């Protein structure tokens, strides 16, 4: 099955138009070819297992998007295979919007954020609602379980991720130079950058700053 059939196009017409407007099509293609994957690896599983929060986006029966925060003890989201993960649904406000949308549509996008590394991971796929007593009982206190079949995943540069109570270092601010993330200096990436980034790199003093190369 093609990526488009599994999860839709990574870049639609709108994204391509904006990439061309801001001269980032080469960069977007390089990132897509370098970091977008179809399976979770051991590193992904470890990082997901350490998180106590995540966000899940769904689409309702009328095509409107929705997003919901989910929290639990570290490990509440479980990677059960390279292509599946699951998370519990605890008692809530009784609306059942997220799981209802999954029942109606099934397409989901998950976002995991780790403030300490910093690190972000996006997961696209299809989900189902599991209510069998055995599966639900494996997540203490859950009312149901959401099982996600992964279509694709990709990390994001964590430069705008900041700890609660702190300001993000890489946000542009007047009167101060904006730090350049390390990933823009990587071979295979630098040559794809728009001219404004190349000019900033040339003006920079060469000090590596902000990212260890583990995502994009």
KAGI-V672939 format. One record per run of one state. SS is the DSSP state (A for helix, B for strand, O for the rest). FROM is the first residue (numbers start at 1). TO is the last residue. Records with the same first field share a line. If there is no record, write none. Layout:
SS = FROM-TO / FROM-TO
This chain:
O = 1-2 / 8-12 / 22-24 / 36-36 / 38-41 / 50-52 / 60-64 / 72-76 / 82-83 / 90-96 / 105-106 / 115-118 / 131-132 / 138-143 / 157-181 / 186-189 / 193-194 / 204-216
A = 3-7 / 13-21 / 25-35 / 42-49 / 97-104 / 133-137 / 182-185 / 190-192 / 195-203
B = 37-37 / 53-59 / 65-71 / 77-81 / 84-89 / 107-114 / 119-130 / 144-156
